[in-house]
Amino acid sequence: MNKYKDFDNYLKEFPNEDGYFGEYGGAFLPPELEPAFKEANDAYEAICHSAQFINELRRIRKEFQGRPTPVYHCERLSKLFGNCQIYLKREDLNHTGAHKLNHCMGEGLLAKYMGKKKLIAETGAGQHGVALATAAAYFGMECDIYMGEVDIEKQHPNVIRMKMLGANVIPVTHGLKTLKEAVDAAFDAYLKEYDNAIYCIGSALGPHPFPKMVRDFQSVIGIEAREQFLDMTGIMPDAVCACVGGGSNSLGMFTPFLADPVEIYGVEPLGRGSGVGDHAATMQYGTKGKLHGFESYLLQDENGEPLPVYSIASGLDYPGVGPEHAYLRDANRVNYVTASDEEAMEAFFLLCKYEGIIPAIESSHALAYAIKYAKEHKSGSILVCLSGRGDKDIDYVYENYGCGEKFNLDKYNK
Ligand SMILES: *Cc1c(COP(=O)(O)O)cnc(C)c1O
């Protein structure tokens, strides 16, 4: 059986009209929210394939976001582990320093075509809020970002960024005052304001059509990377990999490679280990369930309540995963693997020291797996999605790991 052949028409067939990727996805909504999601879906299907929309998005990506981002060959890093060549897709060089802007600009443009005046979202660590506030400023729209009071305290620089960009940061003061309550508050606001506003989710998850929309907007990563890699080397990479939080940068990277003879690796955070509350490795330890309006794999207790999760990377600590990933795992097309905090941090310092690039801690998980792959394979190539830059992380890293002395990086340089 040629498993790649099955994916020739994949993007046309998945998800189906109801937003299902096999048995995952869907839209489990309170009835009063259904019209809002239907409106977004109908608009997306009607507008996003028009030449005018595509051309305007292409221009925005080039002139505002600085796309295409380059593919870069890590020659010095690769040499440390043998002859397997590590390449990076540099989403850290996308405007605002990460891939999230790819779908925020797409959603902002959709909102403009729909005649909406406001973008609404929740944010946890603040990265999605900053990307959406950037899109709102670009399009001249209002932007309401719901954020738990606890997160507002913890993520001060991102709160300042959002405010400077003109967004309203609205504190959420009930319950645990973190991401889950912020999601509820953003949904409530959407319900009241959807005549005037559109809701923009932070990853390839939530009720249909968001997993599809976000995947489609993010697929610019893999489309560019595939062409650039071919141009550089004349062949396909043997493998591609990306970190998986909710799953947006990874699906963006993976979907254009699904029909190619390329191994694909999604890297989840193993945190401090395999105990409950020590990781956020949903594919390794999760089971099928429902959360935030969709079906997928979840880390859940016996009552279906989400379990506590942890990762050193705040962008990866989500108890679920986008439904398309659950499907790609069952279809045996993507291999899900893990990287621990320590493995990610060693990769972080290696990229700093041997390539002059400070990666986001999230992205360092993908890099950690690529290093493992390079050690095991000794030849061939692996293309990594470097989802973001690490400037946001340096204070935390320095406090906890100094400049990486304990990893004794010279051990590789024999
Ligand atoms: C948010 C974030 C992630 C995780 O989100 P996905 O939807 O899984 O891509 C990864 N890397 C960076 C830099 C992020 O900001």
The ligand as an SDF file (V2000), in Angstrom:
LIG
                    3D

 15 15  0  0  0  0  0  0  0  0999 V2000
    1.4040   29.5080   20.1700 C   0  0  0  0  0  0  0  0  0  0  0  0
    2.6990   28.9760   19.7230 C   0  0  0  0  0  0  0  0  0  0  0  0
    2.8800   27.6030   19.4310 C   0  0  0  0  0  0  0  0  0  0  0  0
    1.8240   26.5600   19.6330 C   0  0  0  0  0  0  0  0  0  0  0  0
    0.6610   26.7070   18.8860 O   0  0  0  0  0  0  0  0  0  0  0  0
    0.2700   25.7470   17.6880 P   0  0  0  0  0  0  0  0  0  0  0  0
   -1.1320   26.1440   17.3980 O   0  0  0  0  0  0  0  0  0  0  0  0
    0.4070   24.3310   18.1300 O   0  0  0  0  0  0  0  0  0  0  0  0
    1.1820   26.0520   16.5470 O   0  0  0  0  0  0  0  0  0  0  0  0
    4.1130   27.1870   18.9420 C   0  0  0  0  0  0  0  0  0  0  0  0
    5.1310   28.0510   18.7620 N   0  0  0  0  0  0  0  0  0  0  0  0
    5.0130   29.3650   19.0450 C   0  0  0  0  0  0  0  0  0  0  0  0
    6.1860   30.2460   18.8210 C   0  0  0  0  0  0  0  0  0  0  0  0
    3.7910   29.8780   19.5370 C   0  0  0  0  0  0  0  0  0  0  0  0
    3.6830   31.1880   19.8210 O   0  0  0  0  0  0  0  0  0  0  0  0
  1  2  1  0
  2  3  1  0
  2 14  2  0
  3  4  1  0
  3 10  2  0
  4  5  1  0
  5  6  1  0
  6  7  2  0
  6  8  1  0
  6  9  1  0
 10 11  1  0
 11 12  2  0
 12 13  1  0
 12 14  1  0
 14 15  1  0
M  END
$$$$
